[in-house]
């Protein structure tokens, strides 16, 4: 784990029987308007098992969408940031990035 409070969180799994590799990166930057924050989340992983890889490909977008929604809901609970208005645009962006990533991995 690497932690730079209020700026960056990086976690890596280097010794796992399930994953060939797994890393997560959360980056926090000031948002475009006062009292807002831009959050960039990256995850890179590969399962060791070919079967798990195939199953992950089928459900990957759904799992990512659930993670984003859970993060947004928690933000709303803590800060009341009115995420509903932004969800549709964010979902389209996330979906496009997932598709780009999946194409790159093929």
Residue pairs with C-beta under 8 A, 6 or more apart in sequence:
1 9
1 10
1 11
1 12
2 8
2 9
2 10
2 11
3 9
6 28
7 27
7 28
8 25
8 26
8 27
8 28
9 24
9 25
9 26
10 23
10 24
10 25
10 26
11 23
11 24
12 21
12 22
12 23
12 24
13 19
13 21
13 22
13 23
14 21
16 22
16 48
17 48
18 47
18 48
18 49
18 52
19 45
19 46
19 47
19 48
20 45
20 46
20 47
20 48
21 44
21 45
21 46
22 43
22 44
22 45
23 42
23 43
23 44
23 45
24 41
24 42
24 43
25 40
25 41
25 42
25 43
26 39
26 40
26 41
27 39
27 40
27 41
27 42
28 37
28 38
28 39
29 37
29 38
29 40
30 36
30 37
30 38
31 37
31 38
32 38
36 81
39 71
41 68
41 71
46 53
47 53
47 56
57 102
60 98
60 102
61 95
61 98
64 94
64 98
65 91
65 94
65 95
68 90
68 91
68 94
69 87
72 83
72 87
72 90
73 83
75 81
75 83
76 82
76 83
